[in-house]
Amino acid sequence: MINNTIFSKSNKKIQALNKLLKSKKERIQNNKIILLGEKVINAYLENSIEKSIEVFTCGEEISENILKNSEVELFKVDKKLKKIFDHSDGKYIGIAEKPNLSNKLSDLNNMKRVLVLLGIQDPGNLGNIIRSAIAFNFKDIVISNDSSDVWGPKCLRGSMGAHFNANIINLSDVNELNNFELDKYLFVSSKQNSINLSQIITKRPYLCIFGNETHGITKYKNIKNLIRVTIPINKGIESLNVSNACAVSLYHLNCMNT
């Protein structure tokens, strides 16, 4: 359904959109997520159980996918308000219900390979990692509470909607990882006491653990039975960005299992 064009920033819909864009607290209280751009909106419509969505656009031409979808309530926005779209693709922003996640940490016992992310602070990095995980068949992803907002707009845009193909599990206490009889591969930059990525043998269910961009997992010292893994890189390069390291590692491990 297409509504009348919105011309004023004092419009209630625009005010609500601005609050949700700026405030994580506002999004949590209203159980909403912000979808920046047409690709992320389409990914939500294709893969999320909660389909109903409000879409705002300042574009002249409207995507057929969005226009014809009965779950979309469409609002055209006058060009003088186009600054709202600066962080999207310049045309579309969606407001949708946050997916209801039914997965629990105890489900790890039934999973064969799981990506664990501890304290990832940059939302773009976190989104890129989720995108790589889905690309390389790591659908089960555990994310610690002290990471960036996994359902924040920048993270969702970074993943290009890959969130909606993932089983995302919240981790409130890192020590809970010790309750599972899984191989735990911790990816580090130091070669000391580490095995090479190519030496991993994945005969049993396992966790791939990546830590904070700057400090790794120094604050998570209580995780037991870690197998440290390093990615061989050329001399002169100290380390890889965590999202790049994750993509390389998951690609390698996926090739081992195909």
Secondary structure, DSSP 8 states (H G I E B T S, - for coil): -B---B--TTSHHHHHHHHHHH-HHHHHHHTEEEEESHHHHHHHHHH-S---EEEEE--SS--HHHHT-TTEEEEEB-GGGGGGGTTTTSSEEEEEE-------GGGGGG-SEEEEE-S---HHHHHHHHHHHHHTT--EEEEETTSS-TTSHHHHHHHTTGGGGSEEEEES-GGGGGGS-SEEEEEES--TT-EEGGG---SS-EEEEE-BTTTBTTT-TT--SEEEEE----TT-----HHHHHHHHHHHHHHHT-
